[in-house]
Amino acid sequence: MKPYKIGYTTGVFDLFHVGHLNILQKAKEQCDFLIVGVSTDELVMSYKNKWPVIPHAERMAIVRSIRYVDQVVQQTNRDKFSAWEWLKFDVMFVGDDWKGDPLFNEVEKQFQQVGVELVYFPYTPGVSSTMVKQKIYL
């Protein structure tokens, strides 16, 4: 039996790579139903100041096709608590590269108040969308 019923994770998933796959696989190993929020192009632009290479609809289709994913939703803002109010997940999974970030420090406090766990997975070393893009543009 898995420790959680409904899990949630989010990402841009631009230039999908093995690090993305690892977090989805590890998340699904711990929950019966995995919901994945895929950031909209406008959201990515608002905090990264650049447009994704792959359009939102295509990134949603890619993530939806992964066997570990049960449901894909649009992530239109970075407010994880409002996502919980809408989706009612038991746990949120995130890469440990976010641990200590002010956004997730606040999320941890909010989730503790409603009994939602925040699980950090080890970041996959040696791969990121930024690294993939740098190799392409060399």
Backbone as numpy.savetxt, mean C-alpha at the origin, in Angstrom:
# Nx Ny Nz CAx CAy CAz Cx Cy Cz
-5.24 -21.15 10.61 -6.08 -19.96 10.61 -5.20 -18.71 10.61
-5.59 -17.74 9.79 -4.81 -16.51 9.67 -5.14 -15.57 10.82
-4.17 -14.75 11.23 -4.40 -13.89 12.40 -5.40 -12.75 12.19
-5.66 -12.37 10.93 -6.55 -11.25 10.67 -7.60 -11.62 9.63
-8.75 -10.99 9.74 -9.82 -11.23 8.78 -9.64 -10.34 7.54
-9.60 -9.00 7.76 -9.52 -8.07 6.64 -8.25 -7.22 6.78
-7.41 -7.29 5.76 -6.19 -6.51 5.74 -6.25 -5.43 4.68
-5.43 -4.41 4.88 -5.39 -3.27 3.95 -3.96 -2.83 3.76
-3.62 -2.49 2.54 -2.34 -1.86 2.25 -2.54 -0.92 1.08
-1.61 0.01 0.93 -1.74 0.98 -0.14 -0.40 1.17 -0.85
-0.46 1.78 -1.99 0.76 2.10 -2.70 0.48 2.80 -4.01
1.53 3.27 -4.61 1.42 3.85 -5.94 1.47 2.72 -6.98
2.36 1.77 -6.76 2.53 0.60 -7.63 2.88 1.03 -9.06
3.70 2.08 -9.16 4.13 2.56 -10.47 5.41 1.80 -10.84
5.40 1.20 -11.99 6.43 0.27 -12.41 6.53 -0.87 -11.39
5.49 -1.69 -11.38 5.34 -2.79 -10.43 6.60 -3.66 -10.43
7.09 -3.97 -9.24 8.31 -4.77 -9.10 8.16 -5.78 -7.96
9.20 -6.57 -7.73 9.14 -7.66 -6.77 8.91 -7.16 -5.33
9.35 -5.97 -5.00 9.08 -5.41 -3.67 7.58 -5.24 -3.45
6.88 -4.78 -4.49 5.42 -4.66 -4.41 4.80 -6.05 -4.21
5.27 -7.00 -5.02 4.73 -8.35 -4.92 4.97 -8.94 -3.53
6.15 -8.71 -2.96 6.47 -9.24 -1.64 5.51 -8.73 -0.58
5.21 -7.43 -0.59 4.32 -6.91 0.45 2.90 -7.46 0.29
2.45 -7.63 -0.96 1.11 -8.18 -1.17 1.05 -9.65 -0.74
2.08 -10.41 -1.06 2.12 -11.82 -0.66 2.16 -11.96 0.86
3.04 -11.20 1.50 3.15 -11.28 2.96 1.86 -10.84 3.64
1.23 -9.83 3.09 -0.04 -9.36 3.67 -1.11 -10.45 3.56
-1.21 -11.05 2.39 -2.24 -12.08 2.18 -1.99 -13.31 3.06
-0.74 -13.58 3.38 -0.43 -14.70 4.27 -1.00 -14.47 5.67
-1.28 -13.22 6.02 -1.74 -12.90 7.36 -3.22 -12.53 7.45
-3.92 -12.46 6.32 -5.34 -12.10 6.39 -6.16 -12.91 5.39
-7.44 -13.05 5.71 -8.33 -13.80 4.82 -8.71 -13.00 3.57
-8.83 -11.68 3.73 -9.29 -10.82 2.64 -8.38 -9.61 2.59
-7.75 -9.37 1.45 -6.80 -8.26 1.32 -7.35 -7.19 0.37
-7.45 -5.99 0.92 -7.87 -4.82 0.15 -6.63 -3.98 -0.12
-6.48 -3.54 -1.36 -5.32 -2.73 -1.74 -5.78 -1.40 -2.31
-5.30 -0.32 -1.70 -5.57 1.02 -2.21 -4.47 1.43 -3.17
-4.85 1.85 -4.36 -3.89 2.31 -5.36 -4.04 3.82 -5.50
-2.96 4.54 -5.26 -2.99 6.00 -5.29 -3.36 6.53 -6.67
-4.25 7.52 -6.68 -4.60 8.16 -7.94 -3.42 9.00 -8.44
-3.44 9.29 -9.72 -2.39 10.12 -10.31 -2.30 11.48 -9.61
-3.46 12.07 -9.32 -3.51 13.39 -8.68 -2.93 13.34 -7.27
-3.20 12.27 -6.54 -2.64 12.14 -5.20 -1.12 12.04 -5.27
-0.62 11.23 -6.18 0.83 11.07 -6.32 1.46 12.42 -6.65
0.86 13.15 -7.55 1.40 14.46 -7.93 1.40 15.41 -6.73
0.39 15.31 -5.88 0.26 16.24 -4.75 1.38 16.10 -3.72
1.95 14.89 -3.57 2.99 14.74 -2.56 4.36 14.33 -3.11
4.41 13.86 -4.35 5.71 13.51 -4.94 6.14 14.54 -5.99
5.21 15.42 -6.35 5.48 16.45 -7.36 5.91 15.87 -8.70
5.37 14.70 -9.03 5.59 14.11 -10.35 4.44 13.14 -10.65
4.15 13.01 -11.92 3.08 12.11 -12.35 3.62 10.69 -12.43
2.80 9.70 -12.10 3.24 8.32 -12.30 3.51 8.03 -13.78
4.37 7.08 -14.04 4.64 6.66 -15.42 3.44 5.91 -15.97
2.89 5.03 -15.18 1.74 4.20 -15.57 0.46 4.89 -15.08
-0.53 5.13 -15.95 -1.77 5.77 -15.51 -2.51 4.96 -14.44
-3.27 5.66 -13.62 -3.97 5.05 -12.49 -4.80 3.83 -12.88
-5.61 3.94 -13.91 -6.48 2.82 -14.30 -5.66 1.57 -14.63
-4.52 1.77 -15.26 -3.67 0.62 -15.59 -3.00 0.04 -14.35
-2.59 0.90 -13.42 -2.01 0.40 -12.17 -3.05 -0.38 -11.37
-4.29 0.11 -11.38 -5.38 -0.62 -10.70 -5.55 -2.01 -11.34
-5.54 -2.07 -12.67 -5.70 -3.35 -13.37 -4.56 -4.31 -13.04
-3.34 -3.80 -12.98 -2.18 -4.65 -12.64 -2.35 -5.23 -11.25
-2.65 -4.38 -10.28 -2.79 -4.85 -8.88 -3.98 -5.80 -8.76
-5.07 -5.50 -9.45 -6.26 -6.36 -9.41 -5.94 -7.77 -9.92
-4.98 -7.89 -10.82 -4.66 -9.19 -11.41 -3.77 -10.07 -10.51
-3.24 -9.51 -9.45 -2.37 -10.27 -8.55 -3.22 -11.22 -7.70
-2.83 -12.46 -7.65 -3.67 -13.46 -6.98 -3.83 -13.24 -5.48
-2.96 -12.49 -4.87 -3.04 -12.24 -3.43 -4.06 -11.16 -3.08
-4.51 -10.43 -4.07 -5.38 -9.27 -3.86 -6.84 -9.67 -4.06
-7.68 -9.34 -3.06 -9.10 -9.65 -3.15 -9.94 -8.47 -3.63
-9.51 -7.26 -3.32 -10.26 -6.07 -3.72 -9.28 -4.92 -3.93
-9.52 -4.12 -4.95 -8.70 -2.94 -5.22 -9.60 -1.71 -5.13
-9.11 -0.68 -4.44 -9.86 0.57 -4.30 -8.94 1.73 -4.66
-9.55 2.84 -5.04 -8.78 4.06 -5.30 -8.33 4.66 -3.98
-7.09 5.09 -3.91 -6.64 5.88 -2.77 -6.56 7.33 -3.25
-7.50 8.14 -2.78 -7.59 9.53 -3.25 -6.96 10.51 -2.27
-6.62 10.03 -1.07 -5.92 10.87 -0.09 -5.07 9.95 0.79
-4.27 10.55 1.64 -3.35 9.76 2.48 -3.90 9.53 3.88
-5.16 9.80 4.09 -5.81 9.66 5.39 -6.20 8.20 5.62
-5.34 7.48 6.31 -5.55 6.04 6.53 -6.73 5.78 7.47
-6.99 6.73 8.38 -8.11 6.53 9.29 -9.44 6.63 8.55
-9.55 7.55 7.61 -10.80 7.63 6.84 -10.97 6.39 5.98
-9.84 5.80 5.52 -9.93 4.53 4.79 -10.49 3.44 5.69
-10.04 3.42 6.95 -10.56 2.43 7.90 -12.05 2.66 8.14
-12.47 3.92 8.28 -13.90 4.21 8.50 -14.75 3.68 7.35
-14.20 3.70 6.15 -14.92 3.23 4.96 -14.84 1.72 4.81
-13.65 1.14 5.01 -13.42 -0.27 4.69 -13.46 -1.22 5.89
-13.30 -0.71 7.11 -13.38 -1.50 8.35 -12.43 -2.70 8.38
-11.17 -2.46 8.01 -10.17 -3.52 8.07 -9.67 -3.70 9.50
-9.08 -4.87 9.77 -8.55 -5.21 11.10 -7.08 -4.83 11.25
-6.39 -4.75 10.11 -4.94 -4.54 10.12 -4.54 -3.81 8.85
-3.53 -2.97 9.00 -2.94 -2.33 7.83 -1.49 -2.76 7.75
-1.07 -3.11 6.53 0.30 -3.54 6.28 1.03 -2.44 5.54
2.28 -2.22 5.93 3.07 -1.16 5.31 4.55 -1.54 5.38
5.33 -1.06 4.44 6.77 -1.31 4.44 7.44 -0.59 5.59
8.47 -1.20 6.16 9.12 -0.60 7.33 9.92 0.66 7.00
10.01 1.00 5.72 10.64 2.28 5.37 9.77 3.46 5.82
8.51 3.20 6.16 7.60 4.23 6.67 7.62 4.33 8.19
8.23 3.37 8.87 8.25 3.39 10.33 8.96 4.65 10.83
8.32 5.37 11.73 8.87 6.61 12.26 8.47 7.84 11.47
7.88 7.66 10.30 7.41 8.80 9.51 6.24 9.46 10.26
6.19 10.79 10.30 5.11 11.47 11.03 3.70 11.02 10.63
3.49 10.75 9.35 2.19 10.27 8.89 1.81 8.98 9.61
2.73 8.03 9.67 2.41 6.74 10.27 2.48 6.76 11.79
3.22 7.67 12.37 3.16 7.84 13.83 1.74 8.22 14.24
1.14 9.13 13.49 -0.23 9.56 13.77 -1.22 8.43 13.49
-1.02 7.71 12.40 -1.89 6.58 12.05 -1.86 5.53 13.17
-0.67 5.23 13.70 -0.56 4.25 14.78 -1.43 4.66 15.97
-1.37 5.93 16.36 -2.17 6.42 17.49 -3.66 6.29 17.21
-4.07 6.67 16.02 -5.49 6.59 15.66 -5.98 5.15 15.63
-5.18 4.27 15.05 -5.57 2.87 14.95 -5.64 2.21 16.32
-4.74 2.55 17.22 -4.76 1.97 18.57 -6.10 2.25 19.26
-6.65 3.41 19.01 -7.92 3.79 19.65 -9.10 2.95 19.18
-8.99 2.36 17.99 -10.11 1.56 17.46 -9.75 0.08 17.30
-8.59 -0.32 17.82 -8.21 -1.74 17.81 -7.69 -2.26 16.49
-7.21 -1.38 15.62 -6.63 -1.81 14.35 -5.12 -1.91 14.52
-4.55 -2.99 14.04 -3.11 -3.16 14.14 -2.41 -2.61 12.90
-1.20 -2.15 13.09 -0.36 -1.68 12.00 0.86 -2.59 11.98
1.04 -3.33 10.89 2.12 -4.29 10.76 3.10 -3.78 9.71
4.37 -3.67 10.12 5.42 -3.22 9.22 6.17 -4.44 8.68
6.30 -4.49 7.36 7.09 -5.55 6.72 8.44 -5.00 6.32
9.48 -5.84 6.36 10.81 -5.38 5.92 10.78 -4.93 4.46
11.39 -3.80 4.22 11.53 -3.26 2.88 12.39 -4.20 2.06
12.01 -4.47 0.83 12.80 -5.35 -0.03 14.07 -4.61 -0.46
15.22 -5.07 -0.02 16.47 -4.34 -0.35 16.80 -4.42 -1.83
17.37 -3.35 -2.33 17.90 -3.36 -3.69 16.89 -3.12 -4.79
15.63 -2.79 -4.44 14.64 -2.53 -5.48 13.67 -1.45 -5.01
13.37 -0.56 -5.92 12.33 0.45 -5.71 11.94 0.97 -7.08
10.79 1.60 -7.16 10.38 2.18 -8.45 11.37 3.22 -8.91
11.91 3.98 -7.96 12.90 5.01 -8.31 14.14 4.35 -8.93
14.58 3.25 -8.35 15.75 2.55 -8.89 15.46 1.99 -10.28
14.26 1.44 -10.47 13.89 0.91 -11.78 13.89 2.03 -12.81
13.31 3.18 -12.45 13.27 4.32 -13.38 14.67 4.80 -13.72
15.56 4.82 -12.72 16.93 5.26 -12.98 17.63 4.34 -13.97
17.39 3.05 -13.87 17.99 2.10 -14.81 17.45 2.31 -16.22
16.18 2.62 -16.32 15.56 2.83 -17.64 16.14 4.07 -18.30
16.35 5.11 -17.52 16.77 6.39 -18.08 18.28 6.52 -18.24
19.04 5.49 -17.94 20.49 5.55 -18.12 20.89 5.59 -19.58
